[in-house]
Amino acid sequence: MGGKKKHKQPIRPPPKSVWVVKRRNWLEIPDDVTAAILTRVGAIGLLESAQMVCTKWHKICKDPLMWRRIDMRNDGRHHEMDELASMCRHAVDRSAGELVDITVEHFGTDDLLKYITDSSSSIRHLRLLSCEYDITTQGLVKVASKLPLLEELEITLCFNISHEAVNVVGRSCPLLKSFKLNKEWCTIAEMEDWYDDDTPSQVEDDLDALAIARSMRGLHHLQLYGNKLTDDGLRKILDCCAHLESLDLRLCFSLNMGGDLGVRLEKIKELWLPHDSTKGKGFAAESDHFCFKWTELPDNVTLSILSRLGTIDILENAQKVCMKWRQICKDPIMWHTIDMRNRGYECYDLVKMCCYAIDRSCGNLVDISIDHFGTNRLLKYITDSSSEIKCLRLVRSNITSEGLSAVSSRLPLLEELELSRCPLSPETLEVIGASCPLLKSLKYNCWWYSFASQVWNAHALAIAGTTHNLRHLQIFANKLDNDGLQAILDGCPLLESLDLRQCYNLNLEEDMQKRLAERIKFLRLPHDSTDDYECDASIMHLPTNDEVLDYDQLSAMEDEGQFFPWNGGHVHEFDAFFQFMA
């Protein structure tokens, strides 16, 4: 039984299947299929590469049918312009008069355009791209009559072609159904030109539009990328081109879309408006000086940028820059905050402008600042328009105690109030405190009069008695003394910051300084610097002699920071008034 052990044979995997791939013989492909493939290469690829592959392809590439469409789009960097022009003429020759569709980019000239139109009278599609200054109005006008069958014309970034050429082409090409006249919208240099005295008029901006309206009434498709036409020009196009199905107005930032234009444009099947995305526009993508890059910012980013300008600048400037900015500036969200701090805008009707801004807020106004032009009537308009106001800032306005008291009940959500250089009675501060239980920040700032330094605690007591939830208080140049300050500290237990600059009646002895240091996180003392104070911190003076001052003298004193409430008369007659103002 001790025979030899049998060894098992190892199991080997079956041999892998071997696929024999038969190489495709491109020469066996039917000629019509080969021709269809080669037409996708483009004219430059055909002439430089494809026709040199083999005898068959060379033969197919000599067939006139291969050259009924000549596409010579290029980036303008890998060929000399003369070389491309020579190539184009060779391609046109190969078409043997059968040319139907041709695209020329970067190298087009008047001479080349004449050569093309002389060689074929059957052209239906012509595209001239980025030929800049080499194709001119005169050149296009001369050949327009040789294009009787033209159905599609594109002129993109050809700067020497004017409305006159557009008019002649329209009259010479009755079958034209698609027209693209694309321009660059304002380079930086052109933006500077806008502010010169010789700025083009509205009529000049509409010349292209008027030429199209007059001569291209059969259009179905129109692209006017970056054109400066106005509402009048667009309206004329819509009046005359009744068959329009698609309309591209991107970057046409002179349009306001006023009146009935919005309704009329709804009838266009495919519509692009000035602020629409320029992605995939297919030309001038590498130019860094185009303004359209601003319009491609997300709306929320643009809104955030514009909101930093201030209301007057938005209404007078920003909303007029382009259609997209205008649309954003009409959004009620833009008007939650209205900042009308007036610095050199006296030439405007600020009250009217403010009312217009309030209307745009659509009842959502939260924060408003008025500087130098407020009135009781305007304040009533503000509070009637919104019950959501949380921040109100009034500086050097003509609003009276009666006017502010009358609207206080309409400010139930008010959290922050500034009254600078607005002389009000203590009773008004009491009404505000009782009507605005959420008030956390109060600025009641006055002038310091060198001639009226007597103690006056009435305003301090009014603040202490009614605004118990205050966190922040600024009473610049107030006539309160230590008693008034003590009342405020007792009546406003939540105070975190207190500004007492120019309150020169205070005598901050050791005990008071200690209490202030323990209670107040951010404290400004009477003699602290006023460099960061927003208003004029000058101390007000009066002439020492008992004289009557005329209006010019008063204006001069005000300009020097020596303003005082004066309507003419003798100094001694206004002692009571100065005591109240203190």
C-alpha positions as CSV (number, residue, x, y, z in Angstrom):
1,M,0.0,0.0,0.0
2,G,3.1,2.1,0.1
3,G,2.7,3.2,-3.5
4,K,3.7,6.7,-4.7
5,K,1.5,9.6,-3.9
6,K,-0.2,11.2,-6.8
7,H,0.4,14.9,-7.1
8,K,-2.6,17.0,-8.1
9,Q,-2.1,19.0,-11.2
10,P,-2.4,22.8,-10.5
11,I,-5.6,24.4,-11.8
12,R,-4.7,26.9,-14.4
13,P,-7.1,29.7,-15.4
14,P,-8.5,29.5,-18.9
15,P,-6.6,31.5,-21.4
16,K,-7.9,35.0,-21.8
17,S,-9.9,35.7,-24.9
18,V,-8.0,37.6,-27.4
19,W,-9.9,40.2,-29.4
20,V,-8.6,41.0,-32.7
21,V,-9.4,44.6,-33.6
22,K,-9.6,45.3,-37.2
23,R,-8.3,48.8,-38.0
24,R,-10.8,51.0,-39.8
25,N,-9.6,52.1,-43.1
26,W,-10.6,55.7,-43.4
27,L,-10.2,55.6,-47.1
28,E,-13.1,53.1,-47.3
29,I,-15.5,55.6,-45.9
30,P,-17.9,57.0,-48.6
31,D,-16.9,60.3,-50.0
32,D,-20.1,62.1,-48.8
33,V,-19.5,60.9,-45.2
34,T,-15.8,62.0,-45.4
35,A,-16.9,65.4,-46.8
36,A,-19.4,65.8,-43.9
37,I,-16.7,65.1,-41.4
38,L,-14.1,67.4,-42.9
39,T,-16.5,70.3,-43.1
40,R,-16.4,70.4,-39.3
41,V,-12.7,71.1,-39.3
42,G,-13.0,74.7,-40.5
43,A,-11.4,76.3,-43.5
44,I,-8.0,76.9,-41.9
45,G,-7.8,73.3,-40.7
46,L,-8.7,72.0,-44.1
47,L,-6.1,74.1,-46.0
48,E,-3.3,73.6,-43.5
49,S,-3.8,70.0,-42.4
50,A,-6.7,67.8,-43.7
51,Q,-6.1,68.1,-47.4
52,M,-2.5,67.0,-46.9
53,V,-3.4,63.7,-45.2
54,C,-4.0,61.6,-48.4
55,T,-4.8,61.9,-52.0
56,K,-8.5,61.1,-51.4
57,W,-8.9,63.8,-48.8
58,H,-7.0,66.2,-51.1
59,K,-9.4,65.4,-53.9
60,I,-12.5,65.9,-51.6
61,C,-11.1,69.2,-50.3
62,K,-10.9,70.5,-53.9
63,D,-14.6,69.9,-54.5
64,P,-16.5,73.3,-54.7
65,L,-19.2,71.8,-52.5
66,M,-16.7,71.7,-49.7
67,W,-16.4,75.5,-49.9
68,R,-20.0,76.6,-49.9
69,R,-19.4,77.4,-46.3
70,I,-16.1,79.0,-45.3
71,D,-15.5,79.4,-41.5
72,M,-12.2,81.3,-40.9
73,R,-12.7,82.0,-37.2
74,N,-9.4,82.3,-35.4
75,D,-7.9,83.8,-32.3
76,G,-5.7,86.2,-34.3
77,R,-2.5,85.0,-32.6
78,H,-1.2,82.0,-34.6
79,H,-1.3,83.5,-38.1
80,E,-0.2,86.6,-39.8
81,M,-3.1,88.7,-41.1
82,D,-1.8,88.6,-44.7
83,E,-1.5,84.9,-44.5
84,L,-5.1,84.5,-43.4
85,A,-6.3,86.8,-46.1
86,S,-4.4,84.8,-48.7
87,M,-5.9,81.6,-47.3
88,C,-9.4,83.1,-47.5
89,R,-9.0,84.1,-51.1
90,H,-7.9,80.6,-51.9
91,A,-10.9,79.1,-50.2
92,V,-13.2,81.5,-52.0
93,D,-11.6,80.5,-55.3
94,R,-12.3,76.8,-54.6
95,S,-16.0,77.6,-54.0
96,A,-16.2,78.3,-57.8
97,G,-19.0,80.9,-57.3
98,E,-21.0,78.6,-55.0
99,L,-20.2,80.4,-51.7
100,V,-23.2,80.7,-49.5
101,D,-21.9,81.2,-45.9
102,I,-18.6,82.9,-44.9
103,T,-17.2,84.0,-41.5
104,V,-14.1,86.2,-41.3
105,E,-12.4,87.0,-38.0
106,H,-9.6,89.5,-37.3
107,F,-8.2,89.8,-40.8
108,G,-11.1,91.3,-42.8
109,T,-10.4,94.3,-45.0
110,D,-12.4,96.3,-47.6
111,D,-10.4,94.7,-50.4
112,L,-11.1,91.2,-49.1
113,L,-14.8,91.9,-48.7
114,K,-14.9,93.1,-52.3
115,Y,-13.1,90.0,-53.4
116,I,-15.6,87.8,-51.7
117,T,-18.7,89.5,-53.0
118,D,-17.2,89.7,-56.6
119,S,-16.7,85.9,-56.5
120,S,-20.3,84.9,-55.5
121,S,-23.7,86.5,-55.8
122,S,-25.3,83.7,-53.7
123,I,-24.1,84.6,-50.3
124,R,-26.8,84.2,-47.6
125,H,-24.8,84.4,-44.4
126,L,-21.9,86.9,-43.8
127,R,-20.1,87.3,-40.5
128,L,-17.5,90.0,-39.9
129,L,-15.9,89.5,-36.5
130,S,-13.3,91.7,-34.7
131,C,-12.1,93.3,-37.9
132,E,-11.8,96.5,-35.9
133,Y,-10.9,99.4,-38.2
134,D,-10.0,97.5,-41.4
135,I,-13.6,97.1,-42.8
136,T,-15.2,100.5,-43.2
137,T,-18.5,102.0,-43.9
138,Q,-17.4,102.8,-47.5
139,G,-16.2,99.3,-48.0
140,L,-19.5,97.7,-46.9
141,V,-21.6,100.3,-48.8
142,K,-19.8,99.4,-52.1
143,V,-20.5,95.7,-51.8
144,A,-24.0,95.8,-50.3
145,S,-25.7,95.7,-53.8
146,K,-23.8,92.4,-54.5
147,L,-25.6,90.7,-51.6
148,P,-29.3,90.4,-52.9
149,L,-29.8,87.0,-51.2
150,L,-28.3,87.9,-47.9
151,E,-30.4,86.5,-45.0
152,E,-28.0,86.8,-42.0
153,L,-25.4,89.5,-41.3
154,E,-23.2,89.8,-38.2
155,I,-21.0,92.8,-37.6
156,T,-19.1,92.4,-34.3
157,L,-16.4,94.7,-33.1
158,C,-15.9,96.4,-36.4
159,F,-15.5,100.0,-35.3
160,N,-15.5,101.8,-38.6
161,I,-18.9,100.7,-39.7
162,S,-21.5,103.4,-39.1
163,H,-25.3,103.7,-39.3
164,E,-25.0,104.8,-42.9
165,A,-23.7,101.3,-43.8
166,V,-26.5,99.7,-41.8
167,N,-29.0,101.8,-43.8
168,V,-27.6,100.9,-47.2
169,V,-27.3,97.2,-46.3
170,G,-30.9,97.1,-45.2
171,R,-32.1,98.6,-48.4
172,S,-29.9,96.4,-50.6
173,C,-30.7,93.1,-48.8
174,P,-34.5,92.8,-48.8
175,L,-34.4,89.1,-47.6
176,L,-32.3,90.0,-44.4
177,K,-33.9,88.2,-41.4
178,S,-31.1,88.1,-38.9
179,F,-28.8,91.1,-38.0
180,K,-26.2,91.3,-35.3
181,L,-24.5,94.7,-34.7
182,N,-22.3,94.1,-31.6
183,K,-20.1,96.7,-30.0
184,E,-17.9,97.0,-26.9
185,W,-19.6,98.9,-24.1
186,C,-17.4,101.8,-23.0
187,T,-13.8,101.2,-22.5
188,I,-12.1,103.1,-19.7
189,A,-11.0,105.8,-22.2
190,E,-14.5,106.2,-23.5
191,M,-15.9,106.6,-20.0
192,E,-13.7,109.7,-19.6
193,D,-15.0,111.1,-22.8
194,W,-18.6,110.9,-21.5
195,Y,-17.8,113.9,-19.3
196,D,-16.5,116.1,-22.0
197,D,-18.6,118.9,-23.4
198,D,-18.9,117.2,-26.8
199,T,-20.8,114.2,-25.4
200,P,-23.0,112.7,-28.1
201,S,-26.7,113.6,-28.0
202,Q,-29.5,111.2,-27.5
203,V,-30.3,111.4,-31.2
204,E,-26.7,110.4,-32.1
205,D,-26.9,107.4,-29.8
206,D,-30.1,106.2,-31.6
207,L,-28.6,106.5,-35.2
208,D,-28.0,102.7,-35.5
209,A,-31.5,102.0,-34.2
210,L,-33.2,104.4,-36.5
211,A,-31.2,103.0,-39.5
212,I,-32.4,99.5,-38.6
213,A,-36.0,100.6,-38.1
214,R,-36.0,102.4,-41.5
215,S,-34.4,99.7,-43.7
216,M,-34.7,96.3,-42.0
217,R,-38.4,95.9,-41.5
218,G,-38.3,92.1,-42.3
219,L,-36.0,91.2,-39.4
220,H,-36.9,88.2,-37.3
221,H,-33.7,88.2,-35.1
222,L,-31.8,91.2,-33.9
223,Q,-28.7,91.5,-31.6
224,L,-27.5,94.9,-30.5
225,Y,-24.9,93.9,-27.9
226,G,-23.3,97.0,-26.2
227,N,-25.2,99.5,-28.3
228,K,-26.0,103.0,-26.9
229,L,-29.5,103.2,-28.2
230,T,-32.1,104.8,-25.9
231,D,-35.8,104.1,-25.2
232,D,-36.7,106.2,-28.2
233,G,-34.5,104.1,-30.5
234,L,-35.8,100.8,-29.2
235,R,-39.4,102.0,-29.5
236,K,-38.8,102.9,-33.1
237,I,-37.4,99.4,-33.8
238,L,-40.4,97.8,-32.2
239,D,-42.7,100.0,-34.3
240,C,-41.1,99.1,-37.6
241,C,-39.8,95.6,-37.2
242,A,-43.1,93.8,-36.6
243,H,-41.8,90.3,-37.2
244,L,-39.1,90.3,-34.5
245,E,-38.9,87.0,-32.6
246,S,-35.7,87.4,-30.8
247,L,-34.0,90.5,-29.4
248,D,-30.6,90.7,-27.6
249,L,-30.1,94.0,-25.7
250,R,-27.3,93.0,-23.3
251,L,-25.0,95.8,-22.2
252,C,-27.3,98.4,-23.8
253,F,-27.1,100.4,-20.6
254,S,-28.6,103.7,-22.0
255,L,-32.0,102.0,-21.9
256,N,-34.3,102.8,-19.1
257,M,-37.2,100.6,-20.3
258,G,-39.7,103.4,-19.4
259,G,-43.3,103.8,-20.5
260,D,-44.8,100.9,-22.4
261,L,-41.6,99.2,-23.4
262,G,-41.8,96.6,-20.7
263,V,-45.2,95.4,-22.0
264,R,-44.2,95.6,-25.6
265,L,-41.0,93.5,-25.0
266,E,-43.1,90.8,-23.4
267,K,-44.3,89.9,-26.9
268,I,-40.7,89.0,-28.0
269,K,-40.2,85.2,-27.8
270,E,-36.5,85.3,-26.9
271,L,-35.4,88.4,-25.1
272,W,-32.1,89.4,-23.4
273,L,-32.1,92.6,-21.3
274,P,-29.1,94.9,-20.6
275,H,-28.3,93.3,-17.3
276,D,-28.6,89.7,-18.4
277,S,-25.6,87.4,-18.2
278,T,-23.0,87.8,-20.9
279,K,-21.7,84.2,-20.4
280,G,-21.2,82.5,-23.7
281,K,-21.4,85.7,-25.8
282,G,-18.7,84.3,-28.0
283,F,-16.5,87.4,-28.5
284,A,-14.2,89.8,-26.7
285,A,-14.0,87.5,-23.7
286,E,-10.4,88.4,-22.9
287,S,-10.8,92.2,-22.7
288,D,-10.2,93.5,-19.2
289,H,-11.4,97.0,-19.8
290,F,-15.1,96.2,-20.5
291,C,-17.6,97.5,-18.0
292,F,-19.7,94.4,-18.3
293,K,-17.7,92.7,-15.6
294,W,-19.3,95.0,-13.0
295,T,-22.7,93.9,-14.2
296,E,-21.8,90.3,-13.8
297,L,-21.4,90.7,-10.0
298,P,-24.2,88.9,-8.1
299,D,-27.1,91.2,-7.3
300,N,-26.6,90.9,-3.6
301,V,-23.0,91.9,-3.9
302,T,-23.9,94.9,-6.1
303,L,-26.6,95.9,-3.6
304,S,-24.1,95.7,-0.8
305,I,-21.7,98.0,-2.7
306,L,-24.4,100.5,-3.7
307,S,-25.9,100.7,-0.2
308,R,-22.6,102.3,1.0
309,L,-23.0,105.3,-1.3
310,G,-25.7,107.2,0.5
311,T,-29.2,108.1,-0.7
312,I,-28.3,111.3,-2.6
313,D,-25.5,109.6,-4.6
314,I,-27.7,106.6,-5.4
315,L,-30.6,108.8,-6.7
316,E,-28.4,111.3,-8.6
317,N,-25.7,109.0,-9.9
318,A,-25.6,105.2,-9.2
319,Q,-29.1,104.4,-10.5
320,K,-28.2,106.1,-13.9
321,V,-25.1,104.0,-14.6
322,C,-26.8,101.0,-16.2
323,M,-30.1,99.0,-16.3
324,K,-29.0,96.5,-13.8
325,W,-28.0,99.1,-11.2
326,R,-31.3,100.9,-11.9
327,Q,-33.3,97.8,-11.2
328,I,-31.4,97.1,-8.0
329,C,-31.9,100.7,-6.9
330,K,-35.6,100.3,-7.2
331,D,-35.7,97.3,-4.9
332,P,-37.3,98.3,-1.6
333,I,-34.5,96.4,0.3
334,M,-32.2,99.1,-0.9
335,W,-34.2,101.7,1.0
336,H,-34.4,100.0,4.4
337,T,-31.7,102.6,5.3
338,I,-32.0,106.2,4.0
339,D,-28.9,108.3,4.7
340,M,-29.4,111.9,3.6
341,R,-26.5,113.5,5.4
342,N,-26.1,116.7,3.4
343,R,-22.6,117.7,2.5
344,G,-22.5,120.1,-0.4
345,Y,-25.9,119.0,-1.9
346,E,-27.7,122.3,-1.3
347,C,-28.5,122.6,-5.0
348,Y,-30.9,119.7,-4.8
349,D,-34.5,119.6,-3.6
350,L,-33.6,117.4,-0.7
351,V,-37.1,117.2,0.8
352,K,-38.5,116.0,-2.5
353,M,-35.6,113.6,-2.9
354,C,-36.2,112.2,0.6
355,C,-39.9,111.7,0.0
356,Y,-39.0,109.8,-3.2
357,A,-36.6,107.5,-1.3
358,I,-39.2,106.9,1.4
359,D,-41.8,105.9,-1.3
360,R,-39.3,103.4,-2.7
361,S,-39.0,101.8,0.7
362,C,-42.6,100.6,0.4
363,G,-43.2,100.9,4.2
364,N,-40.1,99.0,5.1
365,L,-38.0,101.9,6.2
366,V,-35.9,101.1,9.3
367,D,-33.1,103.7,9.5
368,I,-33.1,107.3,8.3
369,S,-30.7,110.2,8.7
370,I,-31.6,113.8,7.8
371,D,-29.1,116.6,7.9
372,H,-29.8,120.3,7.5
373,F,-33.2,120.1,5.8
374,G,-35.7,118.4,8.1
375,T,-39.1,120.0,8.7
376,N,-42.2,119.0,10.7
377,R,-44.0,118.1,7.5
378,L,-41.3,115.9,6.3
379,L,-41.0,114.1,9.7
380,K,-44.8,113.4,9.6
381,Y,-44.4,112.0,6.1
382,I,-41.6,109.7,7.3
383,T,-43.6,108.4,10.3
384,D,-46.8,108.0,8.3
385,S,-45.0,105.9,5.7
386,S,-43.4,103.4,8.0
387,S,-44.1,102.1,11.5
388,E,-40.9,100.0,11.5
389,I,-38.4,102.8,12.1
390,K,-35.7,101.8,14.6
391,C,-33.1,104.5,14.0
392,L,-33.8,108.2,13.5
393,R,-31.1,110.8,13.1
394,L,-32.0,114.5,12.9
395,V,-29.1,117.1,12.6
396,R,-29.5,120.9,12.4
397,S,-33.1,120.6,11.2
398,N,-36.1,122.9,11.5
399,I,-38.1,120.4,13.3
400,T,-39.8,121.8,16.4
401,S,-40.8,120.4,19.8
402,E,-44.4,120.3,18.7
403,G,-43.6,118.5,15.5
404,L,-41.5,115.8,17.1
405,S,-44.0,115.3,20.0
406,A,-46.8,114.8,17.5
407,V,-45.2,111.9,15.8
408,S,-43.5,110.2,18.8
409,S,-46.4,107.8,19.2
410,R,-45.7,106.4,15.7
411,L,-42.2,105.3,16.6
412,P,-43.0,102.3,18.9
413,L,-39.9,100.3,17.7
414,L,-37.4,103.2,17.9
415,E,-34.1,102.0,19.4
416,E,-31.7,104.8,18.4
417,L,-32.4,108.5,18.3
418,E,-30.0,111.4,17.5
419,L,-31.1,115.0,17.9
420,S,-28.1,117.2,17.2
421,R,-28.3,120.9,16.9
422,C,-32.1,120.6,17.1
423,P,-33.2,122.7,20.1
424,L,-36.2,120.9,21.8
425,S,-38.0,121.4,25.1
426,P,-37.5,119.1,28.0
427,E,-41.2,118.1,27.7
428,T,-40.5,116.7,24.2
429,L,-37.8,114.4,25.5
430,E,-40.3,113.2,28.1
431,V,-42.8,112.4,25.4
432,I,-40.2,110.5,23.4
433,G,-39.1,108.5,26.4
434,A,-42.7,107.6,27.2
435,S,-43.6,106.7,23.6
436,C,-40.5,104.7,22.7
437,P,-40.0,102.0,25.3
438,L,-37.3,100.2,23.3
439,L,-35.0,103.3,23.1
440,K,-31.5,102.2,23.8
441,S,-29.4,104.9,22.3
442,L,-30.0,108.7,22.6
443,K,-27.9,111.6,21.4
444,Y,-29.1,115.0,22.4
445,N,-26.3,117.4,21.3
446,C,-26.2,121.2,21.6
447,W,-23.8,124.1,21.3
448,W,-21.8,125.4,24.1
449,Y,-22.4,129.2,24.4
450,S,-19.6,131.1,26.1
451,F,-22.1,133.8,27.0
452,A,-24.8,131.5,28.5
453,S,-23.1,129.0,30.9
454,Q,-25.8,128.9,33.6
455,V,-26.8,125.5,34.9
456,W,-29.8,123.9,33.2
457,N,-30.8,120.4,34.3
458,A,-34.3,120.2,32.7
459,H,-33.2,118.0,29.8
460,A,-31.1,115.7,32.0
461,L,-34.1,115.2,34.4
462,A,-36.4,114.5,31.4
463,I,-34.0,111.8,30.2
464,A,-33.6,110.3,33.7
465,G,-37.4,110.2,34.2
466,T,-38.5,108.4,31.1
467,T,-35.6,106.6,29.2
468,H,-34.8,103.9,31.8
469,N,-33.6,101.3,29.2
470,L,-30.8,103.5,27.8
471,R,-27.5,101.8,27.1
472,H,-25.8,104.7,25.2
473,L,-26.2,108.4,25.9
474,Q,-24.5,111.4,24.3
475,I,-25.3,114.9,25.7
476,F,-22.6,117.0,24.0
477,A,-22.3,120.6,25.3
478,N,-25.2,120.2,27.8
479,K,-25.6,122.7,30.7
480,L,-26.3,120.0,33.3
481,D,-24.4,120.0,36.5
482,N,-23.6,117.2,39.0
483,D,-27.2,117.0,40.1
484,G,-28.4,116.4,36.6
485,L,-25.7,113.8,36.0
486,Q,-26.6,112.0,39.3
487,A,-30.3,111.9,38.2
488,I,-29.3,110.3,34.9
489,L,-27.1,107.6,36.6
490,D,-30.0,106.8,39.0
491,G,-32.7,106.8,36.3
492,C,-30.8,104.9,33.6
493,P,-29.3,101.9,35.4
494,L,-28.3,100.0,32.2
495,L,-26.0,102.8,30.8
496,E,-22.8,101.4,29.2
497,S,-21.5,104.4,27.4
498,L,-21.8,108.1,28.3
499,D,-20.4,111.1,26.4
500,L,-20.2,114.3,28.4
501,R,-17.8,116.3,26.3
502,Q,-18.1,120.1,26.6
503,C,-20.5,119.7,29.5
504,Y,-18.4,122.4,31.4
505,N,-20.8,122.9,34.3
506,L,-19.9,119.5,35.7
507,N,-17.5,119.3,38.6
508,L,-16.4,115.7,38.6
509,E,-14.9,115.2,42.0
510,E,-13.4,112.0,43.3
511,D,-16.7,110.4,44.4
512,M,-18.4,111.1,41.1
513,Q,-15.4,110.0,39.0
514,K,-15.4,106.7,41.0
515,R,-19.0,106.1,40.4
516,L,-18.7,106.8,36.7
517,A,-15.7,104.5,36.5
518,E,-17.6,101.7,38.2
519,R,-20.8,102.1,36.1
520,I,-19.8,103.2,32.7
521,K,-17.7,101.1,30.3
522,F,-17.1,103.8,27.7
523,L,-16.8,107.3,29.2
524,R,-16.0,110.7,27.5
525,L,-15.3,113.6,29.9
526,P,-16.0,117.3,29.4
527,H,-12.4,118.2,28.3
528,D,-11.8,115.1,26.2
529,S,-10.9,115.6,22.5
530,T,-13.7,116.4,20.1
531,D,-11.8,115.3,17.0
532,D,-14.1,112.3,16.3
533,Y,-17.3,114.4,16.9
534,E,-19.4,114.4,13.7
535,C,-20.7,117.9,14.1
536,D,-18.9,121.2,14.5
537,A,-17.6,121.4,18.1
538,S,-16.8,125.1,18.0
539,I,-17.8,127.1,21.1
540,M,-20.3,129.8,20.1
541,H,-19.6,133.4,20.8
542,L,-21.6,136.7,20.5
543,P,-20.3,140.1,19.9
544,T,-19.7,142.0,23.1
545,N,-21.1,145.3,21.9
546,D,-24.8,146.0,22.0
547,E,-25.3,146.2,18.3
548,V,-27.8,145.2,15.7
549,L,-26.3,142.7,13.1
550,D,-27.6,142.4,9.6
551,Y,-28.1,139.2,7.7
552,D,-24.7,139.2,6.0
553,Q,-22.9,139.6,9.3
554,L,-24.9,136.7,10.8
555,S,-24.1,134.5,7.8
556,A,-20.4,135.3,8.1
557,M,-20.4,134.4,11.8
558,E,-22.2,131.2,11.1
559,D,-19.6,130.2,8.5
560,E,-16.9,130.8,11.1
561,G,-18.6,128.5,13.5
562,Q,-20.0,131.3,15.6
563,F,-23.6,130.5,14.9
564,F,-26.3,131.6,17.3
565,P,-30.1,131.6,17.0
566,W,-30.8,135.1,16.0
567,N,-33.3,136.9,13.9
568,G,-32.0,140.4,14.4
569,G,-32.2,142.6,17.5
570,H,-30.2,143.5,20.6
571,V,-28.4,140.9,22.6
572,H,-30.1,141.7,25.9
573,E,-33.6,140.9,24.4
574,F,-32.8,137.2,24.0
575,D,-31.5,136.2,27.5
576,A,-34.5,134.0,28.1
577,F,-34.2,132.4,24.8
578,F,-30.6,131.5,25.4
579,Q,-31.4,130.0,28.7
580,F,-34.0,127.8,27.0
581,M,-31.5,126.8,24.3
582,A,-28.9,125.8,26.9
